[in-house]
Amino acid sequence: MGSDKAVATVITLLTICLLLTNTSAAYSCCRSYTNNRIPFKIIKGFTVQTATSMCRIDAIIFHTTWGKGCFNPALPWVMSYINKVSNAAQGVHNKNSKAKKRS
């Protein structure tokens, strides 16, 4: 019976450690902006970062074939790229929705 409690305690501690590890990784955020404009064709997607106590700047994180980069959402070209990616995603959604209705 004592060994059951020990096993449960170890499992609980390991679970907490894993959760804390994943949580701290989630707070990796942009601290400055990349200054150079990137070619649209290398963008695979994006993430929006909002300013919080952990992440002090608003940023658009473009996921590219080269990796990730942080960009200023106030720049017109950044928002233009966001619109292009969003429109492409909407097109894929519409196409797949129509295909599902036919089947």
N, C-alpha and C positions, 0 to 999 in steps of 0.2 A: 504494500500500500504506500509506503514511503517512497518507493522508486517511481510510482505513478505521479506523485506530486513533483518529484524532481524532473521527470520528463516533461510534464506540463509547464513547469517553470522555464526550462531550457527552451522549449518551443515558443513560449510567450516572449522571452528575451530576444530570440533570433528574429521573430516577426517584427518586434519593435525596432530592432536594428535595421532590418530591411526597409521598413517604412521610413525611418529617419534618413537613410541613405538616399532613397528615391525622392523624398521631400527636399532635401538640400540640393539635389541635382536640378529640381524644378525651378529653383531660384537663380539659376544661371541666367543673367540678363545682359542686355546691351548697356554699356556705360558711355559709349560715344558713337558717333555716326561715321560710316564709311563715306569718304568725300567724293569718290569717283562714280560716275554713272556707269552702269553695267548694261551689256546688251540684253534686250528682252528675250532673245531666243534661248538664253541659258537658264531662265527662271522656270522652276518646277512647281513653285507654290510660295505661300507666304504665311507668316504669323504676325498678329498684332500684339505689341507690348504696350501696356498702359502704365503710366507713371504711378508708382506706389512707394511705400517706404523702402521696399527691397530693390526696386528698379526705378531709378530716379528720372528717367526720361521716357517720353512716348517714342516708339520706334516701330518701323515696319521691318520685319526680319524676312528677307528674301531667301528662300531655299533654292540653291542653284546647282548646276552640275559641278561647280567648284567647291561647294560647301554653303555656309550661311554667312549673311552679311547684314549689318544694321544700317538702316537708312532713315533719314529725316522725313516724316510724313508731311511736313509743310512744303516740300519741294514738289512742283507741278508734275515733273516726270515720274516721280514715285507714285503719285495718285493715278496717273495715266496707266502705269503698269498694273496697279491694283485693279483698275476697271477692266483692262484687257484680260487679266487672269480670271476675274469674276465672270466676265461675259463668256469666256471659253468654258468655264465650269457650268454655267447655266445652259449653254448649248449642249453639252454632254448630258446633263440632267434631262433636258427636254427630249433629246433623241432616245434615251433609255426609257423614259416614261411612255413615249409613243410605242416603242417596241414591246413593252410589257402589256399594254392595252390590247395589242393585236394577238398576243399568244393566249 
